Amino acid sequence: MKIAIATAPSYPWGDACTGWHFVQTPGLGVIQERMPPGTAEVRHRHAAAQQFFYVLRGTATFELAGERLVLGPGEGVHVLPGQVHRIQNKAAEALDFLVISEPHAHGDWQLVPD
């Protein structure tokens, strides 16, 4: 089955951010997300899910286990279960990226206060 942003189920998150579910099974989640300039995800971790974030367009500032990483198009980062992380868009243009989670990460989310 062909999957595209135009036909994929979408959901709002954070402050004006959007996600599109490309694959949503218990064992695998594939999502494309868009973050407008100046937006940020809250610091969190997943108990069971490992994730891979891959930047399609824009610049992502990523916090991973206390380290700061800046990722551009064609770059990604692997997040292991239990690692504290968050993604931010500190740039002047929109940020588009893929999040691949195994197993699916929705419902496996724990807030980590600043």
N, C-alpha and C positions, 0 to 999 in steps of 0.2 A: 504494500500500500504506500502510495506517495504521501509524504508528510511535508507541510510548509507552514510558515507563520500564518498565512492567510486562512488555513483550515484547522490548525492545531488549537486545542483548548488553551485559553489564556487566563491569567490571574494577575491582579495587582498585588504589589507588596511594597513595604517600606514607604518612602516618600516619593510617589509618582513613578516607581519602577514597575516593570512588567515582565512576566515570564510566560513562556509557551511550552507546554508539555508535548514533546515529540514521542517519547516512550515513557509509559507510566505503568509498570508492572511491579509486583512485590520485590522482585529480584534486581530490577534495573530502572533507573530514572535517567532520561536524557532531556535536558531543558535548555532552551535558549533564553537568555535574560538581557534586558536593556535597562541601563541606569543613566538617567540624565546627569548632566554636570552637577557637581556638588552634593551628590547623594552617597549614602553609606549604609551598609548592612550592620546590624548589631553583632557584637562579639558573641560567638557561640561555639558549640562542639556537637558532634554526633556520636552516640554511644556505639553504634554498629556500622554505620555507613562510611565507606571510603569514597572520596570524591576527586574528580579531576576537573579543574577549571581551565578553559582554553579561550584566549582572547581572539575575537574575530575582528573587532574594530575599536579603536580608542586606546586609552591607557588605564590600566587597573593598578591601584595601590592595594597591596594585599598584606594583611597581617597573618602570620602563621607561626604559632608557638613562640611568640615574642619577637619574631624577626619581621622586618619590613622588606617587601619585594615590590618592584615596579615591573609590570608586564605589559608588553605591546603586542600588536597583532602577530599571530603565529607562535606565541609563547604561552606556556601553561604551568600549572603547579598541581602536584599530587598532595592531597590532604588525607592523612590516615585517621582511622577512628580514634576519637578522644582528643585530637589536636584542636586547640583553640584557634579560631580563625575568623576573619571577616574581610570583605572586599569593599573598596571605596572607589568612587570616581572623583578625583581631585582635579581632573582636566577640564578644559573648556568645551569639549565635544562629548557626545553620547558614547557610552561604553556598551558594546555588544559582546557577549561571551556565551560559551557552552558550559554547562555543569553536568557532568556524568557521574551518577551515584550508584554504588553497588553495596548493599541493596538500596532500594529507593529511600531517600532521606526524609521525605515529608513524614512528620510524626516521630522522627528520631532526632529531635532538636532540643538542645539544652542551652538556655541563656547563660552567659558568663559575664557578670557585672564588670564594668571598667575598674 
